Amino acid sequence: MDLRRDVFQAIADPTRRAIITLLAAHAMTPGAIAEHFDSSRQTISRHIQILTECELLKQEQNGREIYYHLNPQKMKTIADFIEPFRNMWDDRFNKLESIMQKYKTKK
């Protein structure tokens, strides 16, 4: 049985979320990414591998260096999943605000 990780398993780990945040600004080499963490380079490489397997990161060869950058299409998968929940909470907060405004005017 072939178990493949998905984007939600990948972002479940706080270190991987931190790597994604780092790469949101610009592409980086594995060594540059590892410098931001107290973990070993091997541990960070494993996190990068998982993010790459899930296609959240893409790698680009530039001479002898490999640069990793975000795959915006896979990030959109996450955003599309979260959007209905965001809408639900926005509606709830708007209703609460309306109730609070009515309460405030009664005083």
C-alpha positions in Angstrom: 0.0 0.0 0.0 1.5 3.4 -1.1 0.8 6.0 1.5 1.5 9.5 0.2 1.6 12.6 2.4 -0.7 15.4 1.6 -0.3 19.1 2.1 -2.3 19.1 5.4 0.0 16.5 6.9 3.0 18.6 5.8 1.7 21.8 7.4 0.8 20.0 10.6 4.4 20.4 11.8 5.5 23.8 13.2 9.0 23.5 11.7 7.6 22.9 8.3 5.2 25.9 8.7 8.2 28.0 9.7 10.1 26.8 6.5 7.1 27.8 4.4 7.1 31.2 6.1 10.8 31.7 5.4 10.4 30.8 1.7 7.4 33.1 1.3 9.8 36.0 0.9 12.4 34.4 -1.5 14.0 31.1 -2.6 16.7 29.7 -0.3 19.2 26.9 -0.3 18.9 24.1 2.3 21.9 25.5 4.2 20.4 29.0 4.4 17.1 27.5 5.6 18.9 25.4 8.2 20.6 28.5 9.7 17.3 29.7 11.0 16.7 26.6 13.2 18.4 25.0 16.1 17.8 21.5 14.6 20.4 19.6 12.7 20.8 20.1 9.0 19.7 16.5 8.5 16.4 17.2 10.3 15.8 20.3 8.3 16.6 18.4 5.1 14.0 15.8 6.1 11.4 18.6 6.5 12.3 20.0 3.1 12.0 16.6 1.6 8.5 16.2 3.0 7.4 19.6 1.8 8.8 18.8 -1.7 7.1 15.4 -1.8 3.8 17.2 -1.1 4.6 19.6 -3.8 4.5 22.6 -1.4 8.1 23.4 -2.4 9.8 23.3 -5.8 13.5 23.0 -6.3 15.5 24.9 -8.8 19.1 24.1 -9.7 21.3 27.2 -10.1 24.8 26.1 -10.8 25.9 23.9 -8.0 23.2 25.2 -5.6 19.7 24.0 -5.2 17.1 26.7 -4.3 13.7 25.9 -2.8 10.7 28.1 -3.3 7.0 27.9 -2.6 4.6 26.3 -5.1 1.7 28.8 -5.1 -0.7 26.3 -6.6 -0.4 23.9 -3.7 -0.7 26.8 -1.2 -3.9 27.7 -3.0 -5.2 24.2 -2.2 -4.8 25.0 1.5 -6.4 28.4 1.1 -9.4 26.9 -0.8 -10.0 24.5 2.0 -9.8 27.1 4.8 -12.0 29.7 3.0 -15.4 28.3 4.0 -14.3 28.2 7.6 -13.1 31.8 7.3 -16.5 32.8 5.9 -18.3 31.0 8.7 -16.3 32.8 11.4 -16.7 36.2 9.7 -20.5 35.7 9.7 -20.4 34.7 13.4 -18.3 37.7 14.3 -20.5 40.0 12.3 -23.6 38.7 14.1 -21.9 39.2 17.4 -20.9 42.7 16.5 -24.5 43.5 15.5 -25.8 42.2 18.8 -23.2 44.2 20.7 -24.2 47.4 18.8 -27.8 46.9 19.7 -26.9 46.3 23.3 -24.7 49.4 23.3 -27.5 51.6 21.9 -30.0 50.5 24.6 -27.8 51.8 27.4 
